[in-house]
Amino acid sequence: MTEKLRTAVVIFFRVIEILIFLRIILSWLPISKDNALFQFLYSVTEPILAPIRNLIARSSFGRNMMFDFSPVLAYLLLGFAERIIILIIARF
């Protein structure tokens, strides 16, 4: 049972990471923001990226940044959260 739960957690985090990656790629392409795929990616990933973006913007480091580093930090935080959840599952 714990192996199935562990696998589900890993799949969940991989899907989120892939969706963030797709959003990054689509942001570089000349695609309308009204595109259904872009809207879907935005609605799924924005609740993860917006708080991180706000934290970066409020820091002295992020005030004059040209690039959005919130996906990079999101990848790090998602990896950390995944490890913690897997460790918790392994203890049961």
C-alpha distances in whole Angstrom, upper triangle without the diagonal:
4,5,5,6,9,10,11,13,14,15,17,19,20,21,23,25,26,27,29,30,32,33,35,36,38,39,42,43,45,43,44,42,42,40,37,35,36,36,32,31,33,32,28,29,32,30,29,32,34,34,34,37,38,38,39,42,43,43,46,44,43,47,48,46,46,43,39,37,34,32,32,32,29,27,27,26,23,22,23,20,18,18,18,15,13,15,14,10,11,12,10
4,5,5,6,8,10,10,12,14,15,17,18,20,21,23,24,26,27,28,30,32,33,35,36,38,40,41,44,42,43,41,41,39,37,34,35,35,31,30,32,31,27,28,30,28,26,30,32,31,31,34,36,35,36,39,40,40,43,41,40,44,45,43,44,40,37,34,32,30,30,29,26,24,24,23,20,19,19,17,15,14,14,12,9,11,10,6,7,9,8
4,5,5,6,9,10,10,12,14,15,16,18,20,21,22,24,26,27,28,30,32,33,34,36,38,39,42,40,42,40,40,38,35,33,34,34,30,29,31,30,27,27,30,28,26,29,32,32,31,34,36,35,36,39,40,40,43,41,40,44,45,42,43,39,36,33,31,29,28,28,25,23,24,23,20,18,19,18,14,14,15,13,10,12,12,9,9,12,11
4,5,5,6,9,10,10,12,14,15,16,18,20,21,23,24,26,27,29,30,31,33,35,37,38,40,38,39,37,38,36,33,30,31,31,28,27,29,28,24,25,28,27,25,28,31,31,30,33,35,35,36,39,40,40,43,41,40,43,45,42,42,38,35,33,31,28,28,28,25,23,24,23,20,19,20,18,15,16,17,13,11,14,14,10,11,14,13
4,5,5,6,9,10,10,12,14,15,17,18,20,21,23,24,26,27,29,30,32,33,35,37,39,37,38,36,36,34,32,29,30,30,26,25,27,26,22,23,26,24,22,26,28,28,27,31,32,32,33,36,37,37,40,38,37,41,42,39,40,36,33,31,28,26,26,25,23,21,22,20,17,17,17,15,12,13,14,10,9,12,11,8,10,12,11
4,5,5,6,9,10,11,12,14,16,17,18,20,21,23,24,26,27,29,30,32,34,35,38,36,38,36,36,34,32,29,30,30,26,25,27,26,22,22,25,24,21,24,27,27,26,29,31,30,31,34,35,35,38,36,35,39,40,37,38,34,31,29,26,24,24,23,21,19,19,18,15,14,15,13,10,10,11,8,6,9,10,7,8,12,11
4,5,5,6,9,10,11,12,14,15,16,18,20,21,22,24,26,27,28,30,32,33,36,34,36,34,34,32,30,27,28,28,25,23,26,25,21,22,25,24,22,24,27,27,26,29,32,31,32,35,36,36,39,37,36,39,40,37,37,34,31,29,26,23,24,23,21,19,19,19,15,14,16,15,11,12,14,11,9,13,14,11,12,15,15
4,5,5,6,9,10,11,12,14,15,17,19,20,21,23,25,26,27,29,31,32,35,32,33,31,32,30,27,24,26,26,22,21,23,22,18,19,22,21,19,22,25,25,25,28,30,29,30,33,35,35,38,36,35,38,39,36,36,33,30,28,25,22,23,23,20,18,19,18,15,15,16,14,11,13,14,11,10,14,14,11,13,16,16
4,5,5,6,9,10,11,12,14,16,17,18,20,21,23,25,26,27,29,31,34,32,33,31,31,30,27,24,25,25,22,20,22,21,17,17,20,19,17,20,23,22,22,25,27,26,27,30,31,31,35,33,31,35,36,33,34,30,27,25,22,20,20,20,16,15,16,15,11,11,13,10,7,10,11,8,7,11,11,10,12,15,15
4,5,5,6,9,10,11,12,14,15,16,18,20,21,23,24,26,28,29,32,30,32,30,31,29,27,24,24,25,22,20,22,21,18,17,21,20,17,20,23,23,22,24,27,26,27,30,31,31,34,32,31,34,35,32,32,29,26,23,21,18,19,18,16,13,15,14,11,10,12,11,7,9,12,10,8,12,13,12,13,16,17
4,5,5,6,9,10,10,12,14,15,16,18,20,21,22,24,26,27,30,28,30,28,29,26,24,21,22,22,19,17,20,19,16,16,20,19,17,19,23,23,22,25,27,27,28,31,32,32,35,33,32,35,36,33,32,29,26,24,22,19,19,20,17,14,16,16,12,12,15,13,10,13,15,13,12,16,17,15,16,20,20
4,6,5,6,9,10,11,13,14,15,17,19,20,21,23,25,26,29,27,28,26,26,24,22,19,20,20,17,15,17,16,13,13,16,15,14,17,20,20,20,22,24,24,25,28,30,30,33,31,29,32,34,31,31,27,24,22,19,17,18,18,14,13,15,14,10,12,14,12,9,13,14,12,12,16,16,15,17,20,20
4,5,5,6,9,10,11,12,14,15,17,18,20,21,23,25,28,26,27,25,26,25,23,20,20,20,17,15,17,17,13,12,15,15,12,14,18,18,17,20,22,22,22,25,27,27,30,28,26,29,31,28,28,24,21,19,16,14,14,14,11,10,12,11,7,8,11,9,7,10,12,11,11,15,16,15,17,20,20
4,5,5,6,9,10,10,12,14,15,16,18,20,22,23,26,25,26,24,26,24,22,18,19,20,17,14,17,17,14,13,16,17,14,16,19,20,19,21,24,24,24,27,29,29,31,29,27,30,31,28,28,24,21,19,17,14,15,15,12,10,13,13,9,10,13,12,10,13,15,14,14,17,18,17,19,22,23
4,5,5,6,9,10,10,12,14,15,16,18,20,21,24,22,23,22,23,20,18,15,16,17,13,11,14,14,11,11,15,15,13,15,18,20,19,21,23,24,24,27,29,29,32,30,28,31,31,28,27,24,21,20,17,14,16,17,13,12,15,15,11,12,16,14,12,16,18,16,16,20,21,19,22,25,25
4,5,5,6,9,10,11,12,14,15,17,19,20,23,21,22,20,21,20,18,15,15,15,12,10,12,12,8,8,11,11,9,11,15,16,15,17,20,20,21,23,25,26,28,26,24,27,28,25,25,21,18,17,14,11,13,14,10,9,12,12,9,11,14,12,11,15,17,15,16,20,20,20,22,25,25
4,5,5,6,9,10,11,12,14,15,17,19,22,21,22,21,22,21,19,16,15,17,14,11,13,14,11,9,13,13,11,11,15,16,15,16,20,20,19,22,24,25,27,25,23,26,26,23,23,19,16,14,13,9,10,12,9,7,10,11,8,9,13,12,11,14,17,16,17,20,21,21,23,25,26
4,5,5,6,9,10,10,12,14,16,17,20,19,20,19,21,18,17,14,14,15,13,10,13,14,11,10,14,15,13,14,17,19,18,19,22,23,22,24,27,27,30,27,25,28,28,25,24,20,17,16,15,11,13,15,12,10,14,15,12,13,16,16,15,18,20,19,19,23,24,23,25,28,29
4,5,5,6,9,10,10,12,15,16,18,16,18,16,17,15,14,11,10,12,9,6,9,11,8,7,11,12,11,12,15,17,16,17,20,21,21,23,25,26,29,26,24,26,27,24,23,19,16,16,14,11,13,15,12,11,15,15,13,15,18,17,16,19,21,20,21,24,25,25,27,30,30
4,5,5,6,9,10,11,13,15,18,16,18,16,18,16,16,12,11,13,11,8,9,11,9,6,9,11,9,9,12,14,13,14,17,18,17,19,22,23,25,23,20,23,23,20,19,15,13,12,10,7,10,11,9,9,12,13,11,13,16,16,16,19,21,20,21,24,25,25,27,30,31
4,5,5,6,9,10,11,13,16,16,18,17,19,17,17,13,12,15,13,10,12,14,12,10,13,15,13,12,15,18,16,16,19,20,19,21,24,24,26,24,21,24,24,20,19,15,13,13,12,8,10,13,11,10,13,15,13,14,18,18,17,20,22,22,23,26,27,27,29,31,32
4,5,5,6,8,10,11,14,13,15,14,16,14,13,10,9,12,11,8,10,13,11,10,13,16,14,13,16,19,18,18,21,23,22,23,26,27,29,26,24,26,25,22,20,17,15,15,14,11,13,16,14,13,17,18,16,18,21,21,20,23,25,25,25,28,30,29,31,34,35
4,5,5,6,9,10,13,11,13,11,14,12,12,9,7,10,10,6,7,10,10,8,10,13,12,11,13,16,16,15,18,20,19,20,23,24,26,24,21,23,23,19,18,14,12,13,12,9,13,15,13,13,17,17,16,18,21,21,21,24,26,25,26,29,30,30,32,35,36
4,6,5,7,9,12,12,14,13,16,15,16,13,10,13,13,10,10,14,13,10,12,15,14,11,14,17,15,14,18,19,17,19,22,23,24,21,19,21,20,17,15,12,10,11,11,8,10,13,12,12,16,17,16,18,21,21,21,24,26,26,27,30,31,31,33,36,37
4,5,5,7,10,10,13,13,16,14,15,12,10,14,14,11,12,16,15,13,15,18,17,15,18,21,19,18,21,23,21,22,26,26,28,25,22,24,23,19,17,14,13,14,14,12,13,17,16,15,18,20,19,20,23,24,24,26,28,28,29,32,33,33,35,38,39
4,5,5,8,7,10,10,12,10,12,9,7,11,12,9,10,14,14,13,14,18,17,15,17,21,20,18,21,24,22,23,26,27,29,26,23,25,24,20,18,15,14,16,16,13,16,19,17,17,21,22,21,23,26,26,25,28,30,30,31,34,35,35,37,40,40
4,6,8,8,10,9,13,12,14,12,9,12,13,11,10,14,15,13,13,17,16,14,15,19,18,16,19,21,19,19,23,24,25,23,20,21,20,17,14,12,11,13,14,12,15,17,16,17,20,21,21,23,25,26,26,29,31,31,32,34,36,36,38,40,41
4,7,8,11,12,15,14,16,14,12,15,17,14,14,18,18,16,17,20,19,17,18,22,20,18,21,23,21,21,25,26,26,24,21,22,20,17,14,12,12,14,15,14,16,19,18,19,22,23,23,24,27,28,28,30,33,33,34,36,38,38,40,42,43
4,6,9,11,13,12,15,13,11,14,16,14,15,18,19,18,18,22,22,19,21,24,23,21,24,26,24,24,28,29,30,27,24,25,24,21,18,16,16,18,19,17,19,22,21,21,25,26,25,27,30,30,30,33,35,35,36,39,40,40,42,44,45
4,7,9,12,11,14,13,11,14,17,16,16,19,20,19,20,23,24,21,22,26,25,23,25,28,26,26,29,30,31,29,26,26,25,22,19,17,18,20,21,20,22,25,24,25,28,29,28,30,33,33,33,36,38,38,39,42,43,43,45,47,48
4,6,8,7,10,10,8,11,13,13,13,16,18,17,18,21,22,20,21,25,24,22,25,28,26,26,29,31,32,30,27,27,26,24,21,19,18,21,21,19,22,25,23,24,27,28,27,29,32,32,32,35,37,36,37,40,41,41,43,46,46
4,5,6,9,10,8,10,13,13,12,15,17,17,17,21,22,20,20,24,24,22,24,28,27,26,29,31,32,31,27,28,26,24,22,20,19,22,22,21,24,26,24,26,29,29,28,31,33,33,33,36,38,37,38,41,42,42,44,47,47
4,5,8,9,6,7,10,11,9,12,14,14,14,17,19,17,17,21,21,19,21,25,24,23,26,28,30,29,25,25,25,23,20,19,18,20,19,19,22,24,22,23,27,27,26,29,31,30,31,34,35,34,36,39,39,39,42,44,44
4,6,9,7,7,10,12,11,12,15,16,16,19,21,19,19,23,24,22,24,27,27,26,29,31,33,32,28,29,28,26,24,23,21,24,22,22,25,27,25,26,29,29,28,31,33,32,32,36,37,36,37,41,41,40,43,45,45
4,6,5,6,9,10,10,12,14,15,16,19,20,20,20,24,25,23,25,28,28,27,31,33,35,33,29,30,30,27,25,23,21,24,22,21,24,26,24,25,28,28,27,29,32,31,31,34,36,34,36,39,39,39,41,44,44
4,5,5,6,9,10,11,12,14,15,18,19,19,20,23,24,23,26,28,28,28,31,33,36,34,31,32,31,29,27,25,23,24,23,21,24,26,23,24,28,28,25,28,31,29,29,33,34,32,34,37,37,36,39,41,41
4,5,5,6,8,10,11,12,14,17,18,17,19,22,23,22,24,27,27,27,30,32,34,32,29,30,30,27,25,23,21,22,20,18,22,23,21,21,25,25,23,25,28,27,26,30,31,30,31,34,34,34,36,39,39
4,5,5,6,9,10,10,11,15,16,15,16,19,20,19,21,24,23,24,27,28,31,29,26,27,26,24,22,19,17,19,18,16,19,21,19,20,23,23,21,24,27,26,26,29,31,29,31,34,34,34,36,39,39
4,6,5,6,9,10,10,13,15,15,15,19,20,19,21,24,24,24,26,29,31,30,26,27,27,25,23,21,19,21,18,17,21,22,19,21,24,24,22,25,27,26,26,30,31,29,31,34,34,34,36,39,39
4,5,5,6,9,10,12,14,14,15,18,19,19,21,24,24,25,27,29,32,30,27,29,29,27,25,22,20,21,18,17,20,21,18,19,23,22,20,23,25,23,23,27,28,26,28,31,31,30,33,36,35
4,6,5,6,8,11,11,11,13,16,17,16,19,21,21,22,25,26,29,27,24,26,26,23,22,19,16,17,15,13,17,18,15,16,19,19,17,20,22,21,21,24,26,24,26,29,29,29,32,34,34
4,6,5,5,9,10,10,10,14,15,14,16,19,19,19,22,24,27,25,22,23,24,21,20,18,15,16,14,13,16,17,14,16,19,19,17,20,23,21,22,25,26,25,27,30,30,30,33,35,35
4,6,6,7,10,11,11,14,15,15,17,19,20,21,23,25,28,27,24,25,26,24,23,21,17,19,16,15,18,19,16,18,21,19,18,21,23,21,21,25,26,24,26,29,29,29,32,34,34
4,6,7,8,10,11,13,15,15,17,19,20,21,23,25,28,27,24,26,27,24,24,21,17,18,15,13,17,17,13,15,18,17,14,18,20,18,18,22,22,21,23,26,26,25,28,30,30
4,6,5,6,8,11,11,12,14,16,17,18,20,22,25,23,20,22,23,21,20,17,14,14,11,9,13,13,10,12,15,14,12,15,17,16,17,20,21,20,22,25,25,25,28,30,30
4,5,5,5,8,10,10,12,14,15,15,18,20,23,21,18,20,21,19,19,16,13,14,10,10,14,14,11,14,16,15,14,18,19,18,19,22,23,22,24,27,27,27,30,32,32
4,6,6,7,9,10,11,13,15,16,17,19,23,22,19,21,23,21,21,19,15,15,12,12,15,14,11,14,16,14,13,17,18,16,17,21,20,20,22,25,24,25,28,29,30
4,6,7,7,9,11,12,13,15,17,18,21,20,18,20,22,19,20,17,13,13,9,9,12,10,7,10,12,10,9,13,14,13,14,17,18,17,20,22,22,23,26,27,28
4,6,5,6,9,10,11,12,14,16,19,17,14,17,18,16,16,14,10,10,6,7,10,9,7,10,12,11,11,14,15,15,17,19,20,20,22,25,25,26,28,30,31
4,5,5,6,9,10,10,12,14,18,17,14,15,17,16,16,14,11,11,8,10,13,11,10,14,15,14,14,18,18,17,20,22,22,22,25,27,27,28,31,32,33
4,5,5,6,9,10,11,13,16,16,13,15,18,16,18,16,13,12,9,11,13,11,10,14,14,12,13,17,17,16,18,21,20,21,24,25,25,27,29,30,31
4,5,5,6,9,10,11,14,13,11,14,16,14,16,14,10,9,6,8,10,7,7,11,11,10,12,15,15,14,17,19,19,20,23,24,24,26,29,30,31
4,5,5,6,9,10,13,12,9,11,13,11,13,11,7,8,5,9,11,9,9,13,14,13,15,18,18,18,20,23,23,24,26,28,28,30,32,33,35
4,5,5,6,9,12,12,9,10,13,13,15,14,11,11,9,12,14,12,12,16,16,15,17,20,20,19,22,24,24,25,28,29,29,31,34,34,36
4,5,5,6,10,10,8,10,13,13,16,14,12,11,9,13,13,11,12,15,15,13,16,18,18,18,21,23,22,24,26,27,27,30,32,32,34
4,5,5,8,7,5,8,10,9,12,11,9,8,7,11,11,9,11,14,14,14,16,19,18,19,22,23,23,25,28,28,29,31,33,34,36
4,6,8,8,5,5,8,8,11,11,10,10,10,14,14,13,14,18,18,17,20,22,22,22,25,27,27,28,31,32,32,34,37,37,39
4,7,8,7,7,11,11,15,15,13,13,13,16,17,15,16,20,19,18,21,23,22,23,26,28,27,29,31,32,32,35,37,37,39
4,5,5,7,10,11,14,15,13,13,13,16,16,14,16,19,18,17,21,22,21,22,26,27,26,28,31,31,32,34,36,37,39
4,6,6,9,10,14,15,15,14,15,19,18,16,19,21,20,20,24,25,24,26,29,29,29,31,34,34,35,37,39,40,42
4,6,8,8,11,12,12,11,13,16,15,13,17,19,18,18,21,23,22,24,27,27,28,30,32,32,33,36,37,38,41
4,6,5,9,9,9,9,10,14,13,12,15,18,17,18,20,22,22,23,26,27,27,29,32,32,33,36,37,38,40
4,6,9,11,11,12,13,17,17,16,18,21,21,21,24,26,26,27,29,31,31,33,35,36,37,39,41,42,44
4,7,9,11,12,14,17,17,17,20,22,22,23,25,27,27,29,31,32,33,35,37,38,39,41,43,44,46
4,6,7,9,11,14,14,14,17,19,19,20,23,24,25,26,28,30,31,32,34,35,37,38,40,42,44
4,7,9,12,14,14,16,18,19,20,22,23,25,26,28,29,31,32,34,35,37,38,40,41,43,45
4,6,9,10,11,13,14,16,17,19,20,22,23,24,26,28,29,30,32,34,35,36,38,40,42
4,6,7,9,10,11,13,15,16,17,19,20,21,23,25,26,27,29,31,32,33,35,37,39
4,6,5,6,9,10,11,13,14,16,17,18,20,22,23,24,26,28,29,30,32,34,36
4,5,5,6,9,10,10,12,14,15,16,18,20,21,22,24,25,26,28,30,31,33
4,5,5,6,9,10,10,12,14,15,16,18,20,20,22,24,25,26,28,30,32
4,5,5,7,9,10,11,13,14,15,17,19,20,21,23,25,26,27,29,31
4,5,5,6,8,10,11,12,14,15,17,18,20,21,23,24,26,27,29
4,5,5,6,8,10,10,12,14,15,16,18,20,21,22,24,26,27
4,6,5,6,9,10,10,12,14,15,16,18,20,21,22,25,26
4,6,5,6,9,10,11,13,14,15,17,19,20,21,23,25
4,5,5,6,8,10,11,12,14,15,17,18,20,21,23
4,5,5,6,9,10,10,12,14,15,16,18,20,22
4,5,5,6,9,10,11,12,14,15,16,19,21
4,5,5,6,9,10,11,12,14,15,17,19
4,5,5,6,9,10,11,12,14,16,17
4,5,5,6,9,10,11,12,14,16
4,5,5,6,9,10,10,13,15
4,5,5,6,9,10,11,13
4,5,5,6,9,10,11
4,5,5,6,9,10
4,5,5,6,9
4,5,5,7
4,5,6
4,5
4
